[in-house]
Amino acid sequence: MDVEIIFKIAGIGILTAVIGQILKNSGKDDISTLATLAGVVIVLFMVIGMISELFTTIKSMFNFASVLPFI
């Protein structure tokens, strides 16, 4: 896992928080909620992609282990 992905998630979180506060202070609470929800969905898709890669790696490890002859 790279540190880069952590910075991306943190950046999206900070950007979402700033946009949410700006919209909330201007009286647009509904749009602020939608912007926050959009940020959460974006990060969720990123995490789902990483979990998918993890499961693929684990599956390939176990498939490799089943090919080895018994000693």
N, C-alpha and C positions, 0 to 999 in steps of 0.2 A: 504494500500500500504506500502510495506516495504522499508526501506532505502537501503536494499541490492540490489534491482533492479536498483536504481539510481547509486550505485557504479559499478554495472556491465556495465551499459550503458556508464558511464564515463570511465571505464577501456577500453572498446572496442574503444571508441573515441580516447583516448590517444594512445593506441596501433596502431590504424589505422593511426593516424597522424605521429607517429614515423616511421612506415614502409613506409608510403608515402614519407616522407622527405628523408629517406635513399635511396629509389629507385629513387627519382627525382634527388638527388645529384649524383647518379651513372650513370645518363643518360638514365634511363629506365622509361620515362614519361608514356608510354602506360601501363606498368605493374603497375605503381604507381596509375594510374586512376582506373584500375581494382581492386586493393587492397582496395582503398577508397570506391569504389562502393560495394564491398563485405561487408565491415564494415557497410555501410548504410543499406544494405539488411538484415544483421543479426539483427541489432537494430530494423528495421522495423518489422521483424517477431516477435520479443519480444514484441513490442508495440501492434501489432495486437492481439497477445495472451491475453494481459492484457485487451484490449478493448472488446474482446470476453467474457472474464470472467465478465467484468462490465455489458455487455448487458444480460448475463445469470442471474446475480444477480438481475438486475432491472426487468427482466421478471418474475423471481420467486417471487419477492415482489408484483408485480401486480396480479399474479395468486393467491397468498395468500389473497390479499385484496378482490378478487372477490368471494372467498369461504365464507368470513364472512357474517353472516346474517345482514340484514338491521335493524337498531335500530330505 
